[in-house]
Each structure stands twice: as structure tokens, then as C-alpha cells.
Amino acid sequence: MSNKAMKHPLLMGVILVGALSLMSINVNAATKEVKSTSQTTQVKKPAKNVVSKININKATVVELQALNGVGEAKAKAIVEYRKKNGKFKSVQQLTQVAGIGEKLVEKNTQVISL
């Protein structure tokens, strides 16, 4: 900075305000860039109103959650039961899974396949 600027407080103030404005613009741009790159990715659940059949012998935890009344915990229980006991032989066998009752099976009979 020149000696003239140091001798004139008004000129010094203008230079300082200009420098701060430029710094503020750079900080705002950097903040926006960080926000846009730090967004989390979420796994989307299949829509509950989709009419496609769900094969309970092959479906993943996420796919099983498309069944009416089945959340993550029940879906995991179905997969664990299947791993331990083998493929389901009937839709009614779902009632042997902890947390799965007759009503839940009845609500989903039309969309379940083996």
C-alpha cells in the first residue's frame, strides 16, 4: 500500500471495505460449494402402492419394505428367517417370522410371490 493511502483515512477506509467485500464473496462461494458437496445420499424405499409382486424368497431388505406394514426391522427378520430356515414354502409360513402376524400376511397376499 502506498504512503498516500496511509495519509488519507478516507481512501484507506475505501480500500479496506473493498478488500473485505471481496473476502466475503469468496467465503460465501466456498460455503455454498461445501454445502452442495456434503449432502447425504439416502436409500429410497420402493413405493408402497406399486402393484408388482414381491418374491419373499429373493427380495432384499429394502424390497421387502415395500410390503404394507413392513419396516426395516420386520424386513430384516424375514431375511434372517429365510437364511436360517431356507426358502418359504407358502405365504402363510411368513407368520412364523417374529413380528409377522396373520393380519399383515392377509394385507399383502396379493403382492407376495414365492
C-alpha positions, 0 to 999 in steps of 0.5 A: 500500500502506498504512503498516500493511502496511509495519509488519507483515512478516507481512501484507506477506509475505501480500500479496506471495505473493498478488500473485505467485500471481496473476502466475503464473496469468496467465503460465501462461494466456498460455503455454498460449494461445501454445502452442495458437496456434503449432502447425504445420499439416502436409500429410497424405499420402493413405493408402497402402492406399486402393484408388482409382486414381491418374491419373499424368497429373493427380495432384499431388505429394502424390497421387502419394505415395500410390503404394507406394514413392513419396516426395516426391522420386520424386513430384516427378520424375514431375511434372517428367517429365510437364511436360517430356515431356507426358502418359504414354502407358502405365504402363510409360513411368513407368520412364523417370522417374529413380528409377522402376524396373520393380519399383515400376511392377509394385507399383502397376499396379493403382492407376495410371490414365492 
